[in-house]
Amino acid sequence: MPHRRNQSKLESFIEAGINTFTGMVIAYILFQYIIAPALGIPVSHTQNIIITSILTTASVIRGYLWRRFFNKQIHKKVHAFVLEMMQPVEDDDLEEED
């Protein structure tokens, strides 16, 4: 089985850019020609570009923050904390000292 190399930073950047751009184009087309007319929402092309740009920016930021969250292994700490909180409480721990 051949060794598979990881993407370079440039390749990752290009992939992320293409993914974001195509998502933005699809969202624009869907909203302009299907969603807005179906809901009776009058929207100009300029308004749609602004709305789509804002939502795309929010999506990119959200994706970046989640990637950093998982790359920093914070999710493992959160998981351990949740498991600890779900542990049953021992009867001895519930007794109050007199």
C-alpha positions, 0 to 999 in steps of 0.5 A, a space after each residue: 500500500 503506497 504511503 499517502 502524504 498529507 496536504 501541504 498548507 497551500 493545497 489545504 488553502 486552495 481546497 478550502 478556498 474552492 470549497 468556500 467559493 462554490 458553497 457561496 455560489 450555490 447559496 446565492 443561486 438557491 436563494 436568488 432563484 428558488 428560495 426568495 421567489 418561493 417565499 415571495 421575498 423581493 431581493 436584488 442581486 446586490 442584496 443577495 450578494 451582501 447576505 450571502 457574503 455575511 453568511 459565508 463569512 460567519 460560516 468560515 469563522 465558525 469552521 475555523 474555530 471548530 477546527 482549532 477546537 479539535 486541533 487543540 484537543 480541547 474536545 477530549 477535555 470537555 469529554 472527560 469533564 462530561 463523563 466525570 459529571 455523569 458519574 453516579 454520586 456515592 451515598 457516602 458523599 451525600 451524608 452531611 457531617 453533624 
